[in-house]
Amino acid sequence: TGVGPNNFSARWVGTRSFASTGSYTFTATADDGVRVYLDGTLIINQWKDQSPTTYTATRQVTAGNHEIRVEYYENAGGAVARLNVAATASSCPTGQYLASYFANRTLTGTPATVRCETTINNNWGSGSPPGTGVGPNNFSVRWVGTRSFATTRSYTFTATADDGVRVYLDGTLIINQWKDQSPTTYTATRQVTAGNHEVRVEYYENAGGAVARLTISP
């Protein structure tokens, strides 16, 4: 390229064809700075010195051609620049949760990231949920999953949260603690028939530490 190992920058501009209208996730990994634009609109802005870090942005995109532009700079040390564009998950296999992360406390608008997760077992401390595109405070998450229950019996749903949490079983609210709080554990016991059932967890983080966990046990 005619540039040295440090103190250089690059700009990639391309026209990408999107096969169908839908939600797409743009995932950028950089060491150091990176900016990503979709049709001239800045969707990822992390123009700073950093070790390899991954950022995501989810946007609704119409079918057809769209311009993607990536700008990158390298200061010193290692150099990484990657971009991936993929259709956002709309459902997950049985036993996993479809996790939608929002850059607000109200679970509204377009999610910053949507992905499949196998468990709800998070202690983010004062940091951000990795790879979600939301900050360490003022965010919310909705997990929706189909869980298979082996036998008909009584099950206990245990949720721990800092801050707010709501848990639903087949659309019925069974834990409702939508408030600012230090890490607190709540339980609800319900009779559940054998087979598949929908479990939904809604969570928000205001400020300070961030904890979100759910376990289900006989």
C-alpha positions, 0 to 999 in steps of 0.5 A: 500500500505504500504506507508504514506499520504505524501512523496511517489511515484507510477509507473503504467505500463500496456499493453493497446489494441487500437481497431483501428489506430487513434488519441488518447488523454491522459489526466493526472490529478495530485497533485503533479508530473506526467509523462506519457510514451507511448511505452517508449516515454515521452508524459507528463512531469510535475514532480513538486509540484502542486495543482490538474492540468490536462494535455493532450497529443494527439498522433497517435496510431496504432491498437494493444497493446501498453505500457503505463507507468505513474509515480507519486509522492506526496509531502504533502497535497492532493494527486491526480493521474488519467489517461484517454485515449480516442479516439480524437474527429474527428467531433462535433455536429452542433453548436459546434466547433472542436478545435485543439490546436498546440504547435506552431504558424503555425497550423502544425503537430499533435495537442496537443489537439483536443476537442469540444467547444461550443463557441470561447470566450477566454481571457487567459491573460498571462496563458495557455489555460487550459487542452490543453497541450500548453504553454502560448506563441507560440501556435495556434488554429483552430476551425471548426464548422457547424453553423445553420442560421435561416433565409436568411439575412445579418450577422455580424462576429465579431472577437477579437484577440491578436495576429493573427486571420483569419475567414472563411465562407464556405471556403471563407476568410472574416477576415484576420488579421494574425499579432502580435497585442494587442486585436483588434476587426474586423468585416465582414458582409455577406449575408448568406442563411438559413441553415447550414454553415461551420465557421472556425477560425484560431488563433495564440498567440505569446507572452504576453496576449492572446485573441480569440473571435468570435460572429455572429449576425444578 
